[in-house]
Each structure stands twice: as structure tokens, then as C-alpha cells.
Amino acid sequence: MGSATREALSASKAAVSGAKADVATGEQLLSAGRVIGDSAQLLAALSDSSAEAASKTAVIDSLFGSLGASAKSLLGTVVSQRWSSGDDLLAGIEEVGFRVLARSASASTAIEKELFAFGAAVASNAELELAVGSKLGSAASKSALVTTLVGTKASPQTVAILDHLVQQPRGRRIAALLRAAASIVADEAGLAVATVTTATAIDAKQLTRLAAALSKSSGRELRINHVIDPAIVGGVRVQIGDEVTDGTIATKLTELRLQLAS
């Protein structure tokens, strides 16, 4: 991430705290991001670092006049920043949309858990994973698939996030999409997400102790997603954001084989 994007993202995130947080605003921001992403000319104009902020916000006023006041204001704030690239701008719009959706959810709504559950369901079915992640499928068909799979089983916030991700993956695989979205949602609540992978199930008490230890070492309260993968043989793999601690037997055996082969 370039310095320009870091500053732009910081300003954009700050704007979220003072904005109206509801599902409609989040959905409108994500929809606008897809429109911008579908037009190379529009994306180039809005991500041009040499263009004046006023000219960019004028474009937003002209093309997105139907947006609600809060969504249009936030979108104007995002595009008026100087981003390092067009993809960074789209990522910024996406993150602001996710943060608005996160703020609109009740305390009892666990968006990260719902995203994780969707990812687990997709990963367990090769045909479904192909349908969701294929570059050949249309955005409309993928959106319809999310509606069919999730329906009312998840919160409106989660459905909005999933619908956006499958329509505008920007070259990312579904697992990476969901992991990044969950991290943003958790961060908005002052939390972080840890994915813990073990070969067998861990009882609730063990998982609670592990969560407490990980929270202490990371300095943040964590939401734990537990994955059972017999292929790792034994040990534990922990991923928090981009940081991975791999103490699995499978990885140690692989490392040993490489050492013996060298």
C-alpha cells in the first residue's frame, strides 16, 4: 500500500464515524463502487492524482445524484482523496461500505461469523466454489446465487457484503475476499479475527483459553473462527490478518523433507 493510499484510507475511515450508518447507505456505496469499477474511463478520472478534488466530487454529484445524502457525502470524501491506483480507490470505497454496514449492525449480529460460515460452505463444495469464483459467470448470476444460498439465513449486512464481493472480486479468490471483509468488520468494532485450524475438534473450554492467550499476545480482543482440517495431522495453525503462525505437524514434516532433500 502506497503512502498516498494510506493517507486516503485514513481520511475515508475517519469520515465513517460521523456518517449515518444504515444498511441502505452501505449498499449504495458498494453499488457505486461497482459502477465505477465497470467503467475504465470513470475509474481513471476519479483516481487521477493530478485532478482537483472539486472536479471529482462534481462527477459524483452528476452521476450519482440518486444516492442518499450520507452515501453521496461519503463517496465524495473517498474519491476526493489521492489514491495510489484505481484499484486502491475501489478498495477504499469497498472498505468504507463495509464499515458503514458493520456500524449499522446490532451488537448481537456476528457478521464475521456469518462470512466465515459462507466461506466454509463454499469451500466444502467444489461446484459451488467454481460457480462463485469463476471469471466466466456473470455478476447477476453470482448475485442470484448468493440470494439462493443465504436468503434470510444471514443478516442484511452480511448479505450485502457477500453480494458485493461475488460481483466485484477484483481478481481475489473467495477465501481471501471473505477474510479481508471479516477483518474490516471486526476492526470497526475494535476487534480482530483469528482463524484457528486444528486436525480435530477443540472443546469450548480449550478454545476459550486459546482465545484468551491469543488476545493477550496480540493486544486486541479476538473473534475466533475454528477450522477442522485432518490434513494438518496435528498441531495448530493460527492466522490473524496476514500474520500466520504454523505449528502443524504437516508443515513440520514438509520442512523436514525439504531439509533432507537439500
N, C-alpha and C positions, 0 to 999 in steps of 0.2 A: 504494500500500500504506500503510495507516494505521499509526501508531506502535504501537498495541496489537498488530496483526498482526505487525509486525517483531519485537517482543519475544517474542511467542508462537512465532514460527517459529524464532527463535534458540534458545529453550529446547528446542523439539522436536528441532531438529537436534543439539543437544548430547547429548540422550538416546540418539540413534542410536549414537554412538561407544562407549557402554558396553553395548549390547544384543547379543543373539545375532543374527548376520547369516546367514540362510539363505533359500532360495527360499520355503519354506513360510511363514515369518514375513512376508516381503514380500507374498506373495499374500493372506494372511489380512488384513493391514492394508488392502490395496486393496479386497478384498471387503467388509470392514466399512464402508469409505468409501462404497461403492456402496449398501449397505443404508441408511446414514444419509442419503445424498443422495436416496434414493427415498421418504423419509418426511418431509414438511414439518414435521410435529409434532415428530418426533425431532430433526431438524436445528435447529429453533428452540430446543428445550430445551437442546441441547448447545452452541449458540453464544450463548446468553443471557449477556451480560457481567455481569448482576447476580446470576446463580446462583452458589452456592458450589461450589468445585472438588470437594469431597467428594460433593456430590449428583450431580455429573456422572459421577464415577468409579463411583458406586454404580449408575448407569444402565448403564454399560459392563459392570460385573460381572454385572448381572442379565440383560442382553440378549445379551451376547457371552461367556457362560461357556464355550463350546466352543472358544474361541481358545486357542492355545498360550500359555504363560506370558509369553514375550517379546513376542508380538504384543499381548496384552491389556495388558501394562505400558506399552508404547509408546503404544497407543491411549489409555489412561488419561492419560498425560502430555500428549498432544496436546489432548484435549478439556478438560483441567483448566485450560488456558491461556485468556486472554481475547482472543478474536479480534474483529476489527472487523465481520465479517459471517459469515453462514452459508457463503457461497461461499469465503471465506478459510479457514474451518475445513476444508472439503472439500479445498481446495488444500494445506493443511498435512498432512492425512492422506495425500494422494497423494504429496507430496514425501518424507515420511518413508518410505513404502512403496518409492518409487523408490531412495532412498538405501540402504535395507536390501538391496534387490536388487543394487545396484551393489557394495556391500561383500561380497556373497556370491559374486561372480563371480571367476574366476581372472584372473591378470594377462594371460593371453593372450586373454581374451574382450573383444572390442571392441563393447560394447553400442551405443555411439553410431553406429558404422559400420553395424550391423545395422538400427538405427532409420532411418538415412539411406537405406539400400538399400530398405527397405519403402516409405518415402515416395516414392522415385524410381519404384518400380514402380507405385504408386497414381497418381502424377501423370501417368504415361505412358498411362493407360487411363481415359478419361472415364467409362465404365460402372462400372469398379471404384471410381473416386473417388466416384461418386454412391452406390454401394452401401455404402461405408464411412462416408461423411459424411452421408447422408440422415437427416433427422429422422423419416422415416416408418418406417424399418426398425427391427425390434425389437433389443434388446440381445443376445438369444440368437442371432439370425441373424448379427449382426455378429461375435460371438464365434466362431461356427462358421466364418465366412468367414476370420477370422484363422488359425484352425487349418488350414483348407484351403490357404491361401496360403503360410503359413510352415512349418507342421508341425514337422519336426526340422531344418529348414534353419538355424534361428537358435537361440541359447542359450535355456535355460528362462527366464532373467531377461528377455530381450527379448520373448519370447512373453507373459510375464506382464504386462509393461508395455503391449504392444500390445493385449492382450485387455482390459485396464482402460480404456485410452484410448478405444477404439471403443464401449465400453459406457457410459462416463460422460464425454462430451466437454465438458459444461458450456458449450455454446454456442460452442466454439472450432473452427476449421477444422483439418483433419487435419495440414496443414503446420505450423501453429502448435503443435499438440499435440506433434508429434514433435520440433520444435525445442526446445521447453521441456523435454521429457523428456531429450533428449540433453544439454542444458546442465546439468541437475541431476546426471545420471550422471557427466559429466565433472568437475563441481565437487567431487563426493565423492572423486574421485581426485586432486584438486588441479590439474585441467586446465580448459581452456576449449575450446569448439568454434568453429571459423571455417568458414563456408561461403563458398567462393571460386567465383565464377561468371565464366566466360570464354566467348568466342564459339567458340573451337576448343580442342582438347586441349593440355594443357601436359605436357611431358616430365617424368620423375621428378626430374631434377636441378633444373629450374626450380621445380617445386613444393616441393622441399626448401628451396631458397633463399628462396622466398616465405614458407614456414612459419617459417623462422628469423628473417626480418625482422619478421614479424607478432608472433612470440613476444617478440622484443626490445622492440618498441614497446608491446605490451600488458602486459608484465611477467609473463606466465604462459606455461607450456608449452601449446601448442595442438595439438588434433587437427583435421586439415584434411579437410573434405568438399568435393570438387571437382564442380561442376556445369557442363556444357557447354550453352550456350544461344545458338544462332546469331542469335537475335533482337536480342541486345545489340550486334551488328555488330563491336565491338572493345572493347578496354579491359578493366578488371577491376572486379568488384563484390565487396566483402568484407563479410560480416555476422558479428559476434561478439556474441552475445546480442542486445540490442536496438539495438546500435550498427551503423550501416551507412555504409560508405564507397563511394560510387558514382562510379567514374571511367569508366563505359562510354560509348561513342560514342552509343548510342541515347538515353541520358539527356541528354547534352550537346546533341544535335540537338533534343530536345524542349524543353529550356530555351531554345535559340536561337529556335525557332519561337514560343514564348511571348513572348519579348522583342520579336520583330519584329511580333507581333500587337498588342502593347500601345501 
